Amino acid sequence: IITGLRNKLDQCEIKTGQAVTAIAPQKSGYAVQVGDENHHADALVITTSAYQAADWISPWNSGLSKKLGEIAYVSTATVSLGFRQKDVRHPLNGFGFVIPRREGSPLMASTWSSTKFPGRAPKDHVLIRVFAGGAHREAILNQDDAGIIDTVRKELRHIMGIDAEPVVSRVFRWNKANAQYHVGHLDLISEIEKETQQHPGLFLAGAAYRGVGIPDCIQQGQDTAEKLTQLLIKNRISSSSSR
């Protein structure tokens, strides 16, 4: 999705691999410092984690920054394991499983990727993806990759009876990347949005606010783009009228 968007945006400048070090509102628009470069923006859309947005906003709106900081995040890991089909006795007659927290497992769930999505594994092989960590289970991420894989394999041995050595294993860590919607989240978001209205041209979007899934984020992106377009048109009309 990201590559597709980037390929479509051929009439703008895209900067990657560069950190934004400061953001400050101006009389008109915003000053954005990217490394040693300073940029002016008529409007600003921040789609980072809420805690990163809070750091940028803190110097000029501590109240909004505090509210953004109230959105909790947890760390997770996804572990992909490939096996020879003959080494997996389980029929894989489903799409995976979810583990209730009361089970005390360090795992949250598993997706049998090669069953769910054709082409995810070579012929006579299967691919199993496991989700570990999350709320109240983050301790597993203190292990190195080998330790995480070993823990996951023990759990799969207990749950699915898989004793075989995987032919491929990969660990992907997502540190403080999963926003948590605690009770009262929508009220908090309403307060954040109300506070944000004090800064014309400032927009916040992403998984921290009104939906963590990709479809939710796409919808937020479309809604934000519409608001941004309306704002810029309004400002352009206002500017022309004042001449």
MDAnalysis code that builds the backbone (N, CA, C; Angstrom):
import MDAnalysis as mda
import numpy as np

u = mda.Universe.empty(729, n_residues=243, atom_resindex=np.repeat(np.arange(243), 3), trajectory=True)
u.add_TopologyAttr("name", ["N", "CA", "C"] * 243)
u.add_TopologyAttr("resid", np.arange(1, 244))
u.add_TopologyAttr("resname", ["ILE", "ILE", "THR", "GLY", "LEU", "ARG", "ASN", "LYS", "LEU", "ASP", "GLN", "CYS", "GLU", "ILE", "LYS", "THR", "GLY", "GLN", "ALA", "VAL", "THR", "ALA", "ILE", "ALA", "PRO", "GLN", "LYS", "SER", "GLY", "TYR", "ALA", "VAL", "GLN", "VAL", "GLY", "ASP", "GLU", "ASN", "HIS", "HIS", "ALA", "ASP", "ALA", "LEU", "VAL", "ILE", "THR", "THR", "SER", "ALA", "TYR", "GLN", "ALA", "ALA", "ASP", "TRP", "ILE", "SER", "PRO", "TRP", "ASN", "SER", "GLY", "LEU", "SER", "LYS", "LYS", "LEU", "GLY", "GLU", "ILE", "ALA", "TYR", "VAL", "SER", "THR", "ALA", "THR", "VAL", "SER", "LEU", "GLY", "PHE", "ARG", "GLN", "LYS", "ASP", "VAL", "ARG", "HIS", "PRO", "LEU", "ASN", "GLY", "PHE", "GLY", "PHE", "VAL", "ILE", "PRO", "ARG", "ARG", "GLU", "GLY", "SER", "PRO", "LEU", "MET", "ALA", "SER", "THR", "TRP", "SER", "SER", "THR", "LYS", "PHE", "PRO", "GLY", "ARG", "ALA", "PRO", "LYS", "ASP", "HIS", "VAL", "LEU", "ILE", "ARG", "VAL", "PHE", "ALA", "GLY", "GLY", "ALA", "HIS", "ARG", "GLU", "ALA", "ILE", "LEU", "ASN", "GLN", "ASP", "ASP", "ALA", "GLY", "ILE", "ILE", "ASP", "THR", "VAL", "ARG", "LYS", "GLU", "LEU", "ARG", "HIS", "ILE", "MET", "GLY", "ILE", "ASP", "ALA", "GLU", "PRO", "VAL", "VAL", "SER", "ARG", "VAL", "PHE", "ARG", "TRP", "ASN", "LYS", "ALA", "ASN", "ALA", "GLN", "TYR", "HIS", "VAL", "GLY", "HIS", "LEU", "ASP", "LEU", "ILE", "SER", "GLU", "ILE", "GLU", "LYS", "GLU", "THR", "GLN", "GLN", "HIS", "PRO", "GLY", "LEU", "PHE", "LEU", "ALA", "GLY", "ALA", "ALA", "TYR", "ARG", "GLY", "VAL", "GLY", "ILE", "PRO", "ASP", "CYS", "ILE", "GLN", "GLN", "GLY", "GLN", "ASP", "THR", "ALA", "GLU", "LYS", "LEU", "THR", "GLN", "LEU", "LEU", "ILE", "LYS", "ASN", "ARG", "ILE", "SER", "SER", "SER", "SER", "SER", "ARG"])
u.atoms.positions = np.array([
    [0.838, -1.198, 0.000],
    [0.000, 0.000, 0.000],
    [0.873, 1.249, 0.000],
    [1.874, 1.274, 0.870],
    [2.732, 2.450, 0.981],
    [3.496, 2.689, -0.324],
    [4.028, 1.624, -0.916],
    [4.756, 1.754, -2.178],
    [3.826, 2.258, -3.277],
    [2.595, 1.746, -3.296],
    [1.628, 2.181, -4.286],
    [1.304, 3.653, -4.155],
    [1.129, 4.114, -2.919],
    [0.857, 5.532, -2.683],
    [2.027, 6.391, -3.132],
    [3.222, 5.944, -2.783],
    [4.413, 6.723, -3.140],
    [4.551, 6.846, -4.657],
    [4.259, 5.783, -5.377],
    [4.358, 5.816, -6.831],
    [3.326, 6.746, -7.453],
    [2.190, 6.915, -6.789],
    [1.136, 7.790, -7.301],
    [1.449, 9.267, -7.046],
    [2.216, 9.539, -5.997],
    [2.484, 10.921, -5.605],
    [3.678, 11.464, -6.383],
    [3.444, 11.743, -7.642],
    [4.545, 12.173, -8.502],
    [4.615, 13.689, -8.663],
    [3.768, 14.418, -7.959],
    [3.782, 15.880, -8.054],
    [4.137, 16.526, -6.716],
    [4.847, 15.800, -5.909],
    [5.258, 16.351, -4.616],
    [6.615, 15.769, -4.236],
    [7.218, 16.375, -3.238],
    [8.520, 15.914, -2.762],
    [8.320, 14.983, -1.574],
    [8.936, 13.832, -1.634],
    [8.825, 12.847, -0.557],
    [10.191, 12.674, 0.085],
    [10.236, 12.833, 1.398],
    [11.489, 12.650, 2.137],
    [11.332, 11.434, 3.047],
    [12.259, 10.508, 2.958],
    [12.220, 9.327, 3.807],
    [13.534, 9.198, 4.570],
    [13.495, 8.475, 5.656],
    [14.704, 8.250, 6.435],
    [15.257, 9.490, 7.093],
    [14.400, 10.496, 7.316],
    [14.832, 11.740, 7.950],
    [13.912, 12.050, 9.123],
    [14.494, 12.364, 10.248],
    [13.699, 12.584, 11.455],
    [13.220, 14.019, 11.567],
    [11.960, 14.178, 11.927],
    [11.426, 15.493, 12.289],
    [11.847, 15.772, 13.723],
    [12.576, 16.855, 13.934],
    [13.096, 17.157, 15.264],
    [12.274, 18.184, 16.024],
    [11.465, 18.976, 15.317],
    [10.645, 19.972, 15.999],
    [9.530, 20.458, 15.085],
    [8.411, 20.815, 15.698],
    [7.276, 21.412, 15.001],
    [6.806, 22.602, 15.820],
    [6.523, 23.706, 15.159],
    [6.070, 24.895, 15.885],
    [5.033, 25.651, 15.060],
    [3.910, 26.035, 15.685],
    [2.921, 26.827, 14.955],
    [3.445, 28.233, 14.695],
    [3.075, 28.789, 13.557],
    [3.432, 30.156, 13.215],
    [2.158, 30.966, 13.012],
    [2.313, 32.249, 12.701],
    [1.137, 33.083, 12.477],
    [0.277, 32.492, 11.377],
    [0.920, 31.929, 10.397],
    [0.220, 31.240, 9.328],
    [0.941, 29.935, 9.043],
    [0.321, 28.818, 9.381],
    [0.923, 27.520, 9.132],
    [1.847, 27.051, 10.244],
    [2.804, 26.205, 9.859],
    [3.672, 25.555, 10.841],
    [5.108, 25.490, 10.335],
    [6.034, 25.598, 11.257],
    [7.449, 25.400, 10.950],
    [7.806, 23.964, 11.323],
    [8.416, 23.278, 10.397],
    [8.786, 21.877, 10.624],
    [10.283, 21.740, 10.399],
    [10.980, 21.281, 11.413],
    [12.424, 21.082, 11.297],
    [12.708, 19.619, 11.006],
    [13.333, 19.367, 9.874],
    [13.707, 18.012, 9.464],
    [15.220, 17.966, 9.382],
    [15.841, 17.369, 10.386],
    [17.299, 17.387, 10.442],
    [17.792, 18.811, 10.555],
    [18.633, 19.239, 9.621],
    [19.157, 20.608, 9.618],
    [18.325, 21.539, 8.736],
    [17.264, 21.019, 8.144],
    [16.448, 21.817, 7.243],
    [15.176, 22.305, 7.925],
    [14.781, 23.529, 7.582],
    [13.536, 24.090, 8.093],
    [12.539, 24.228, 6.949],
    [11.312, 23.795, 7.184],
    [10.271, 23.840, 6.171],
    [9.048, 24.568, 6.715],
    [8.319, 25.217, 5.823],
    [7.058, 25.839, 6.202],
    [5.919, 25.026, 5.608],
    [4.887, 24.778, 6.418],
    [3.723, 24.026, 5.960],
    [2.464, 24.832, 6.220],
    [1.620, 24.949, 5.192],
    [0.328, 25.612, 5.382],
    [-0.565, 24.795, 6.304],
    [-0.417, 23.476, 6.241],
    [-1.171, 22.570, 7.110],
    [-0.285, 21.375, 7.438],
    [-0.673, 20.679, 8.480],
    [0.179, 19.603, 8.984],
    [-0.684, 18.397, 9.357],
    [-0.331, 17.237, 8.830],
    [-1.006, 15.991, 9.183],
    [-0.001, 15.094, 9.887],
    [-0.260, 14.767, 11.132],
    [0.644, 13.918, 11.917],
    [0.018, 12.539, 12.033],
    [0.696, 11.528, 11.508],
    [0.163, 10.160, 11.539],
    [1.081, 9.206, 12.291],
    [1.956, 9.746, 13.108],
    [2.847, 8.911, 13.915],
    [2.076, 8.361, 15.109],
    [2.771, 7.641, 15.980],
    [2.176, 7.214, 17.244],
    [1.759, 8.448, 18.040],
    [0.783, 8.284, 18.906],
    [0.287, 9.415, 19.700],
    [1.377, 9.970, 20.610],
    [2.244, 9.090, 21.125],
    [3.271, 9.588, 22.043],
    [4.330, 10.401, 21.317],
    [4.588, 10.074, 20.039],
    [5.516, 10.904, 19.269],
    [4.890, 12.258, 18.963],
    [3.620, 12.256, 18.594],
    [2.914, 13.519, 18.363],
    [2.909, 14.363, 19.642],
    [2.749, 13.714, 20.781],
    [2.737, 14.429, 22.063],
    [4.062, 15.145, 22.304],
    [5.170, 14.506, 21.961],
    [6.484, 15.130, 22.152],
    [6.628, 16.389, 21.302],
    [6.172, 16.344, 20.057],
    [6.280, 17.507, 19.178],
    [5.385, 18.662, 19.636],
    [4.210, 18.306, 20.133],
    [3.211, 19.312, 20.478],
    [3.437, 19.901, 21.869],
    [4.120, 19.180, 22.722],
    [4.304, 19.585, 24.122],
    [4.786, 21.024, 24.316],
    [5.758, 21.540, 23.541],
    [6.258, 22.897, 23.785],
    [5.219, 23.998, 23.580],
    [4.169, 23.741, 22.816],
    [3.211, 24.802, 22.529],
    [1.765, 24.482, 22.886],
    [1.488, 23.249, 23.343],
    [0.163, 22.931, 23.879],
    [0.303, 21.734, 24.807],
    [0.616, 22.032, 26.055],
    [0.870, 20.961, 27.023],
    [-0.391, 20.150, 27.311],
    [-1.570, 20.804, 27.243],
    [-2.817, 20.091, 27.504],
    [-3.087, 19.027, 26.456],
    [-2.942, 19.398, 25.191],
    [-3.143, 18.434, 24.115],
    [-2.095, 17.335, 24.186],
    [-0.862, 17.710, 24.485],
    [0.219, 16.731, 24.600],
    [-0.087, 15.712, 25.695],
    [-0.603, 16.191, 26.821],
    [-0.925, 15.298, 27.944],
    [-2.013, 14.296, 27.550],
    [-3.019, 14.787, 26.859],
    [-4.109, 13.894, 26.454],
    [-3.615, 12.843, 25.461],
    [-2.754, 13.255, 24.539],
    [-2.188, 12.291, 23.601],
    [-1.370, 11.234, 24.335],
    [-0.674, 11.668, 25.383],
    [0.142, 10.743, 26.153],
    [-0.667, 9.736, 26.948],
    [-1.965, 9.979, 27.094],
    [-2.823, 9.049, 27.827],
    [-3.204, 7.827, 26.999],
    [-2.954, 7.878, 25.704],
    [-3.236, 6.713, 24.855],
    [-2.112, 5.698, 25.057],
    [-2.462, 4.539, 25.586],
    [-1.457, 3.534, 25.939],
    [-1.033, 2.720, 24.714],
    [0.191, 2.237, 24.765],
    [0.730, 1.377, 23.703],
    [1.371, 0.146, 24.330],
    [1.340, -0.966, 23.608],
    [2.037, -2.173, 24.043],
    [2.927, -2.674, 22.912],
    [3.883, -3.501, 23.282],
    [4.809, -4.087, 22.307],
    [4.379, -5.517, 21.978],
    [4.564, -5.886, 20.726],
    [4.232, -7.241, 20.287],
    [5.330, -7.758, 19.367],
    [5.247, -9.028, 19.074],
    [6.147, -9.645, 18.100],
    [5.338, -10.613, 17.257],
    [5.676, -10.704, 15.992],
    [5.110, -11.753, 15.145],
    [6.244, -12.699, 14.772],
    [5.967, -13.972, 14.887],
    [6.962, -15.005, 14.603],
    [6.418, -15.896, 13.488],
    [7.125, -15.944, 12.385],
    [6.725, -16.781, 11.260],
    [7.603, -18.028, 11.216],
    [6.959, -19.183, 11.189],
    [7.661, -20.459, 11.171],
    [7.196, -21.286, 9.972],
    [8.143, -21.747, 9.184],
    [7.820, -22.604, 8.053],
    [8.206, -24.037, 8.359],
    [7.305, -24.985, 8.031],
    [7.556, -26.407, 8.291],
    [7.289, -27.207, 7.014],
    [7.901, -28.387, 6.963],
    [7.517, -29.341, 5.923],
    [6.128, -29.879, 6.266],
    [5.285, -29.963, 5.264],
    [3.913, -30.421, 5.487],
    [3.885, -31.754, 6.233],
    [4.785, -32.679, 5.864],
    [4.786, -34.014, 6.463],
    [5.143, -34.000, 7.940],
    [5.791, -32.895, 8.403],
    [6.197, -32.820, 9.804],
    [5.117, -32.227, 10.706],
    [4.014, -31.784, 10.116],
    [2.927, -31.180, 10.897],
    [1.745, -32.142, 10.901],
    [1.499, -32.760, 12.039],
    [0.427, -33.750, 12.132],
    [-0.955, -33.098, 12.206],
    [-1.002, -31.860, 12.673],
    [-2.291, -31.174, 12.779],
    [-2.874, -30.974, 11.373],
    [-4.179, -31.166, 11.193],
    [-4.792, -31.039, 9.858],
    [-4.879, -29.600, 9.349],
    [-4.655, -28.632, 10.225],
    [-4.745, -27.214, 9.835],
    [-6.083, -26.923, 9.138],
    [-7.128, -27.492, 9.697],
    [-8.464, -27.360, 9.121],
    [-9.181, -26.129, 9.700],
    [-8.554, -24.995, 9.490],
    [-9.101, -23.733, 9.965],
    [-8.148, -22.625, 9.581],
    [-8.314, -21.474, 10.176],
    [-7.437, -20.344, 9.863],
    [-6.490, -20.015, 11.006],
    [-6.629, -20.689, 12.164],
    [-5.753, -20.408, 13.294],
    [-6.513, -20.456, 14.596],
    [-5.992, -19.766, 15.597],
    [-6.657, -19.766, 16.904],
    [-6.280, -18.513, 17.685],
    [-7.110, -18.198, 18.665],
    [-6.877, -17.082, 19.586],
    [-6.802, -17.660, 20.993],
    [-5.875, -17.145, 21.804],
    [-5.672, -17.663, 23.154],
    [-6.199, -16.656, 24.176],
    [-7.158, -17.034, 25.021],
    [-7.638, -16.134, 26.069],
    [-6.514, -15.803, 27.052],
    [-6.545, -14.624, 27.611],
    [-5.494, -14.195, 28.538],
    [-5.419, -15.100, 29.760],
    [-6.579, -15.630, 30.171],
    [-6.604, -16.446, 31.395],
    [-5.808, -17.747, 31.257],
    [-5.449, -18.110, 30.017],
    [-4.642, -19.310, 29.820],
    [-3.202, -19.110, 30.295],
    [-2.782, -17.844, 30.440],
    [-1.430, -17.575, 30.923],
    [-0.341, -17.812, 29.905],
    [-0.699, -17.911, 28.650],
    [0.289, -18.139, 27.595],
    [0.918, -16.816, 27.171],
    [2.195, -16.832, 26.786],
    [2.822, -15.615, 26.264],
    [2.358, -15.292, 24.846],
    [1.604, -16.203, 24.244],
    [1.097, -16.002, 22.888],
    [-0.308, -15.424, 22.925],
    [-0.635, -14.639, 21.907],
    [-1.992, -14.095, 21.768],
    [-2.820, -14.898, 20.782],
    [-2.203, -15.278, 19.674],
    [-2.955, -15.949, 18.622],
    [-1.996, -16.534, 17.602],
    [-2.571, -17.290, 16.679],
    [-1.792, -17.840, 15.577],
    [-2.647, -17.855, 14.317],
    [-2.029, -17.515, 13.206],
    [-2.683, -17.598, 11.904],
    [-1.973, -18.652, 11.077],
    [-2.736, -19.596, 10.527],
    [-2.154, -20.602, 9.638],
    [-2.132, -19.987, 8.252],
    [-1.081, -19.239, 8.000],
    [-1.019, -18.362, 6.825],
    [-1.169, -19.097, 5.503],
    [-0.534, -20.255, 5.389],
    [-0.581, -20.974, 4.112],
    [-1.942, -21.615, 3.867],
    [-2.745, -21.772, 4.910],
    [-4.119, -22.250, 4.741],
    [-5.031, -21.079, 4.387],
    [-4.795, -19.974, 5.045],
    [-5.648, -18.797, 4.871],
    [-5.398, -18.103, 3.539],
    [-4.124, -18.049, 3.133],
    [-3.759, -17.336, 1.899],
    [-2.941, -18.242, 0.996],
    [-3.495, -18.689, -0.112],
    [-2.743, -19.539, -1.044],
    [-1.466, -18.851, -1.524],
    [-0.407, -19.639, -1.662],
    [0.848, -19.092, -2.165],
    [1.780, -18.581, -1.087],
    [1.379, -18.684, 0.155],
    [2.249, -18.194, 1.232],
    [3.358, -19.174, 1.595],
    [3.312, -20.361, 1.083],
    [4.366, -21.356, 1.354],
    [4.578, -22.209, 0.108],
    [5.799, -22.704, -0.088],
    [6.052, -23.588, -1.239],
    [5.246, -24.878, -1.125],
    [5.186, -25.613, -2.222],
    [4.477, -26.883, -2.232],
    [5.053, -27.811, -1.164],
    [4.160, -28.526, -0.490],
    [4.525, -29.495, 0.556],
    [5.113, -28.825, 1.790],
    [4.834, -27.529, 1.974],
    [5.261, -26.808, 3.171],
    [4.078, -26.015, 3.728],
    [4.189, -25.630, 4.981],
    [3.152, -24.797, 5.606],
    [3.835, -23.628, 6.313],
    [3.110, -22.536, 6.419],
    [3.612, -21.356, 7.120],
    [2.651, -21.014, 8.239],
    [3.182, -20.922, 9.446],
    [2.398, -20.585, 10.628],
    [2.937, -19.293, 11.216],
    [2.061, -18.331, 11.428],
    [2.472, -17.058, 12.023],
    [1.861, -16.953, 13.417],
    [2.684, -16.563, 14.357],
    [2.263, -16.489, 15.751],
    [2.414, -15.057, 16.250],
    [1.432, -14.610, 17.024],
    [1.456, -13.273, 17.616],
    [1.759, -13.415, 19.105],
    [2.815, -12.744, 19.547],
    [3.243, -12.856, 20.938],
    [3.337, -11.478, 21.583],
    [3.320, -11.466, 22.908],
    [3.418, -10.199, 23.626],
    [2.056, -9.574, 23.810],
    [2.010, -8.244, 23.731],
    [0.750, -7.546, 23.941],
    [0.509, -7.240, 25.402],
    [-0.667, -6.733, 25.705],
    [-1.003, -6.325, 27.071],
    [-0.828, -7.473, 28.056],
    [-0.094, -7.217, 29.125],
    [0.169, -8.177, 30.211],
    [1.027, -9.359, 29.759],
    [1.565, -9.327, 28.530],
    [2.395, -10.438, 28.066],
    [3.692, -9.940, 27.424],
    [4.044, -8.690, 27.668],
    [5.172, -8.081, 26.975],
    [6.527, -8.656, 27.374],
    [6.587, -9.399, 28.474],
    [7.872, -9.906, 28.968],
    [8.601, -10.760, 27.932],
    [7.859, -11.406, 27.050],
    [8.502, -12.271, 26.051],
    [9.445, -11.470, 25.162],
    [9.178, -10.170, 24.980],
    [10.031, -9.361, 24.111],
    [11.373, -9.023, 24.756],
    [11.554, -9.365, 26.026],
    [12.854, -9.180, 26.674],
    [13.855, -10.243, 26.220],
    [13.358, -11.301, 25.594],
    [14.236, -12.358, 25.093],
    [14.837, -11.956, 23.750],
    [15.959, -12.592, 23.406],
    [16.496, -12.391, 22.063],
    [15.653, -13.200, 21.080],
    [15.938, -13.065, 19.788],
    [15.115, -13.737, 18.791],
    [15.088, -15.250, 18.993],
    [16.238, -15.821, 19.308],
    [16.303, -17.269, 19.498],
    [15.425, -17.703, 20.666],
    [15.423, -16.890, 21.730],
    [14.601, -17.199, 22.897],
    [13.122, -17.121, 22.582],
    [12.732, -16.100, 21.798],
    [11.320, -15.961, 21.412],
    [10.882, -17.150, 20.566],
    [11.728, -17.529, 19.607],
    [11.397, -18.676, 18.746],
    [11.255, -19.938, 19.576],
    [12.147, -20.124, 20.539],
    [12.091, -21.308, 21.393],
    [10.793, -21.328, 22.206],
    [10.405, -20.171, 22.739],
    [9.161, -20.088, 23.508],
    [7.955, -20.400, 22.637],
    [7.941, -19.835, 21.433],
    [6.834, -20.069, 20.516],
    [6.745, -21.547, 20.135],
    [7.876, -22.166, 19.878],
    [7.874, -23.578, 19.500],
    [7.350, -24.461, 20.645],
    [7.698, -24.117, 21.873],
    [7.185, -24.886, 23.015],
    [5.674, -24.782, 23.098],
    [5.153, -23.561, 22.864],
    [3.704, -23.368, 22.919],
    [3.015, -24.128, 21.780],
    [3.584, -24.092, 20.581],
    [2.988, -24.813, 19.460],
    [3.054, -26.330, 19.675],
    [4.093, -26.772, 20.345],
    [4.200, -28.199, 20.664],
    [3.060, -28.593, 21.604],
    [2.776, -27.729, 22.563],
    [1.715, -28.010, 23.540],
    [0.334, -27.904, 22.897],
    [0.131, -26.895, 22.054],
    [-1.199, -26.629, 21.496],
    [-1.494, -27.475, 20.263],
    [-0.496, -27.616, 19.372],
    [-0.730, -28.258, 18.077],
    [0.056, -29.549, 17.881],
    [0.912, -29.893, 18.824],
    [1.679, -31.131, 18.710],
    [2.772, -31.082, 17.670],
    [3.292, -29.871, 17.377],
    [4.350, -29.737, 16.374],
    [5.712, -29.847, 17.051],
    [6.429, -30.937, 16.782],
    [7.751, -31.165, 17.367],
    [8.880, -30.845, 16.401],
    [8.564, -30.707, 15.134],
    [9.590, -30.604, 14.089],
    [10.362, -29.293, 14.173],
    [11.585, -29.350, 13.657],
    [12.413, -28.151, 13.531],
    [11.915, -27.359, 12.322],
    [11.661, -26.064, 12.470],
    [11.201, -25.276, 11.320],
    [12.300, -25.139, 10.272],
    [11.909, -25.104, 9.001],
    [12.890, -24.905, 7.936],
    [13.206, -23.426, 7.767],
    [12.347, -22.562, 8.292],
    [12.602, -21.123, 8.279],
    [11.907, -20.508, 9.487],
    [12.531, -19.510, 10.072],
    [11.925, -18.820, 11.226],
    [12.325, -17.352, 11.185],
    [11.378, -16.483, 11.427],
    [11.624, -15.046, 11.410],
    [10.868, -14.379, 12.549],
    [11.541, -13.449, 13.215],
    [10.925, -12.687, 14.302],
    [10.851, -11.218, 13.886],
    [9.682, -10.632, 14.037],
    [9.494, -9.214, 13.748],
    [8.969, -8.550, 15.016],
    [9.702, -7.568, 15.508],
    [9.334, -6.879, 16.747],
    [8.625, -5.559, 16.439],
    [7.586, -5.292, 17.217],
    [6.823, -4.050, 17.071],
    [6.779, -3.373, 18.442],
    [7.843, -2.602, 18.722],
    [7.987, -2.001, 20.043],
    [7.070, -0.789, 20.205],
    [6.225, -0.867, 21.236],
    [5.268, 0.212, 21.549],
    [4.564, 0.695, 20.281],
    [4.058, -0.257, 19.513],
    [3.444, 0.064, 18.219],
    [1.940, -0.198, 18.186],
    [1.417, -0.837, 19.226],
    [0.000, -1.204, 19.219],
    [-0.783, -0.353, 20.216],
    [-1.592, 0.551, 19.679],
    [-2.404, 1.414, 20.540],
    [-3.494, 0.596, 21.229],
    [-3.770, 0.947, 22.491],
    [-4.781, 0.248, 23.275],
    [-5.974, 1.164, 23.520],
    [-7.149, 0.678, 23.208],
    [-8.368, 1.467, 23.413],
    [-8.993, 1.075, 24.757],
    [-8.615, 1.786, 25.792],
    [-9.163, 1.513, 27.114],
    [-10.564, 2.096, 27.245],
    [-11.253, 1.712, 28.302],
    [-12.592, 2.239, 28.549],
    [-12.527, 3.769, 28.605],
    [-13.411, 4.426, 27.871],
    [-13.411, 5.883, 27.813],
    [-12.588, 6.442, 26.674],
    [-12.112, 5.556, 25.787],
    [-11.234, 5.999, 24.701],
    [-11.906, 7.032, 23.801],
    [-13.142, 6.787, 23.420],
    [-13.817, 7.710, 22.505],
    [-14.020, 9.086, 23.129],
    [-14.264, 9.117, 24.443],
    [-14.372, 10.409, 25.131],
    [-13.032, 11.140, 25.085],
    [-11.939, 10.393, 25.284],
    [-10.606, 10.984, 25.221],
    [-10.331, 11.523, 23.824],
    [-10.709, 10.780, 22.796],
    [-10.480, 11.225, 21.420],
    [-11.284, 12.489, 21.124],
    [-12.501, 12.557, 21.647],
    [-13.317, 13.761, 21.455],
    [-12.635, 14.975, 22.074],
    [-12.025, 14.794, 23.245],
    [-11.305, 15.882, 23.910],
    [-10.082, 16.295, 23.089],
    [-9.377, 15.306, 22.550],
    [-8.196, 15.587, 21.720],
    [-8.595, 16.366, 20.472],
    [-9.659, 15.934, 19.829],
    [-10.106, 16.613, 18.612],
    [-10.565, 18.037, 18.899],
    [-11.217, 18.233, 20.031],
    [-11.653, 19.572, 20.419],
    [-10.455, 20.475, 20.665],
    [-9.446, 19.929, 21.327],
    [-8.231, 20.694, 21.616],
    [-7.471, 21.005, 20.328],
    [-7.473, 20.056, 19.392],
    [-6.763, 20.231, 18.129],
    [-7.359, 21.365, 17.298],
    [-8.649, 21.616, 17.459],
    [-9.320, 22.668, 16.697],
    [-8.781, 24.057, 17.015],
    [-8.057, 24.181, 18.119],
    [-7.429, 25.461, 18.456],
    [-6.285, 25.792, 17.494],
    [-5.849, 24.796, 16.743],
    [-4.713, 24.975, 15.840],
    [-5.154, 24.678, 14.410],
    [-5.670, 25.676, 13.707],
    [-6.128, 25.467, 12.320],
    [-5.027, 24.875, 11.447],
    [-5.405, 23.875, 10.685],
    [-4.423, 23.249, 9.806],
    [-3.679, 22.093, 10.432],
    [-3.962, 21.777, 11.692],
    [-3.327, 20.642, 12.353],
    [-4.296, 19.464, 12.348],
    [-3.841, 18.329, 11.837],
    [-4.678, 17.135, 11.773],
    [-3.915, 15.951, 12.370],
    [-4.628, 15.145, 13.135],
    [-4.063, 13.932, 13.724],
    [-4.820, 12.730, 13.172],
    [-4.105, 11.735, 12.705],
    [-4.755, 10.544, 12.156],
    [-3.869, 9.331, 12.396],
    [-4.476, 8.155, 12.347],
    [-3.699, 6.936, 12.529],
    [-4.374, 5.967, 13.478],
    [-3.676, 4.901, 13.779],
    [-4.245, 3.803, 14.555],
    [-4.571, 4.161, 15.995],
    [-4.063, 5.288, 16.486],
    [-4.289, 5.655, 17.885],
    [-5.677, 6.211, 18.144],
    [-6.427, 6.536, 17.105],
    [-7.600, 7.379, 17.318],
    [-8.938, 6.671, 17.098],
    [-9.276, 6.360, 15.875],
    [-10.618, 5.833, 15.606],
    [-10.570, 4.536, 14.799],
    [-9.742, 3.620, 15.230],
    [-9.653, 2.315, 14.579],
    [-8.228, 1.924, 14.290],
    [-7.819, 0.723, 14.726],
    [-6.427, 0.308, 14.578],
    [-6.172, -0.453, 13.280],
    [-7.221, -0.942, 12.637],
    [-7.045, -1.759, 11.437],
    [-6.685, -0.929, 10.217],
    [-6.134, -1.590, 9.202],
    [-5.759, -0.898, 7.966],
    [-6.968, -0.216, 7.318],
    [-8.146, -0.882, 7.207],
    [-9.301, -0.179, 6.637],
    [-9.675, 1.074, 7.422],
    [-9.580, 0.999, 8.752],
    [-9.879, 2.172, 9.587],
    [-8.913, 3.309, 9.285],
    [-7.634, 2.971, 9.154],
    [-6.626, 4.000, 8.898],
    [-6.787, 4.597, 7.503],
    [-7.156, 3.761, 6.540],
    [-7.411, 4.279, 5.198],
    [-8.583, 5.254, 5.225],
    [-9.631, 4.899, 5.963],
    [-10.786, 5.791, 6.073],
    [-10.399, 7.112, 6.711],
    [-9.579, 7.040, 7.784],
    [-9.112, 8.271, 8.423],
    [-8.286, 9.110, 7.447],
    [-7.471, 8.438, 6.649],
    [-6.667, 9.154, 5.665],
    [-7.526, 9.874, 4.649],
    [-8.562, 9.193, 4.165],
    [-9.466, 9.812, 3.195],
    [-10.227, 10.986, 3.816],
    [-10.707, 10.798, 5.046],
    [-11.438, 11.871, 5.723],
    [-10.537, 13.080, 5.962],
    [-9.299, 12.809, 6.376],
    [-8.356, 13.891, 6.645],
    [-7.997, 14.626, 5.362],
    [-7.801, 13.886, 4.281],
    [-7.485, 14.509, 2.991],
    [-8.611, 15.436, 2.557],
    [-9.847, 15.027, 2.790],
    [-10.995, 15.863, 2.425],
    [-11.019, 17.148, 3.260],
    [-10.785, 17.018, 4.563],
    [-10.751, 18.195, 5.431],
    [-9.607, 19.131, 5.046],
    [-8.462, 18.535, 4.734],
    [-7.292, 19.319, 4.348],
    [-7.553, 20.069, 3.047],
    [-8.159, 19.401, 2.095],
    [-8.475, 20.040, 0.815],
    [-9.429, 21.215, 1.004],
    [-10.455, 21.004, 1.812],
    [-11.425, 22.077, 2.067],
    [-10.758, 23.266, 2.742],
    [-9.840, 22.984, 3.672],
    [-9.141, 24.064, 4.377],
    [-8.279, 24.870, 3.408],
    [-7.514, 24.194, 2.571],
    [-6.619, 24.883, 1.648],
    [-7.405, 25.695, 0.622],
    [-8.532, 25.155, 0.159],
    [-9.377, 25.912, -0.773],
    [-9.933, 27.160, -0.089],
    [-10.385, 26.998, 1.137],
    [-10.920, 28.128, 1.898],
    [-9.862, 29.201, 2.091],
    [-8.647, 28.783, 2.456],
    [-7.558, 29.743, 2.669],
    [-7.181, 30.451, 1.367],
    [-7.208, 29.704, 0.261],
    [-6.861, 30.302, -1.033],
    [-7.906, 31.344, -1.436],
    [-9.184, 31.028, -1.204],
    [-10.259, 31.970, -1.528],
    [-10.146, 33.204, -0.647],
    [-9.863, 32.981, 0.631],
    [-9.716, 34.106, 1.562],
    [-8.557, 35.009, 1.173],
    [-7.442, 34.364, 0.764],
    [-6.258, 35.124, 0.365],
    [-6.530, 35.957, -0.886],
    [-7.255, 35.363, -1.827],
    [-7.571, 36.085, -3.081],
    [-8.505, 37.250, -2.824],
    [-9.430, 37.065, -1.877],
    [-10.393, 38.112, -1.585],
    [-9.773, 39.315, -0.894],
    [-8.687, 39.060, -0.163],
    [-8.051, 40.139, 0.596],
    [-7.107, 40.978, -0.248],
    [-6.842, 40.559, -1.478],
    [-5.910, 41.301, -2.347],
    [-6.599, 42.521, -2.949],
])
